[in-house]
Amino acid sequence: MVQLTVRVERIDDQTYRAAIAQPVSLATQGRTREEAVERLCELAKQRLSTGDVVQLDLAVETAPHPWVPFAGIWKNHPEADAWQNTLAEQRRQLDKTEMDTSCSRRGTDGT
């Protein structure tokens, strides 16, 4: 027994489409939702009764991310901590300025 996930959609007032993508791509139509699904069931039985469904383990070679060679280049750099602290302080000042600006635009009722 094979369980299949079926997508059923209404095409128009008198037509429904039932479709599956795995293990083979199939689609049928019917006047009702049940008819479309029943047709798909019969078609799937026909297609899956011939041949075999097998699973493959496929080894895929992936290229390393192009930035990997640069990872860690700032580790133990004498100026890295100072640079990071400067950025953090600038971000805090910018956040405070944005907060002050947005609060000053509000009226006394908070809007």
C-alpha positions, 0 to 999 in steps of 0.5 A: 500500500502506498499513501499519496498526498493529493492536491484538489482544486476547484477549476470552475463551477463544474470542474475539479482537478486532483493531482499528485507530484510523487512518486510520479506526476499525475493529474485528473479532472472530474465534475466533483471533487470525489470524481476527480480523486477517484479518477486520480486513484485509478490512474495512479494504480495503473501507473504504479502497477507497472515498473518499480519505485526505488529510492536512490542515495545520491552523493552530491558534491557541493562547492564550499561557500566562497567566503569560507577562506575569509572566515576568522581573518579578524580573530585576534586582530589588534584593532578588531575589538575597538572597531566592533565597540565603535560600531556598537556605540554608533548603533546605540546613538543612531537608535537613540536618535531615531527613538527621540525623533519618533517620540517627538512627532507624537502628540500629547495623546500618544498619537 
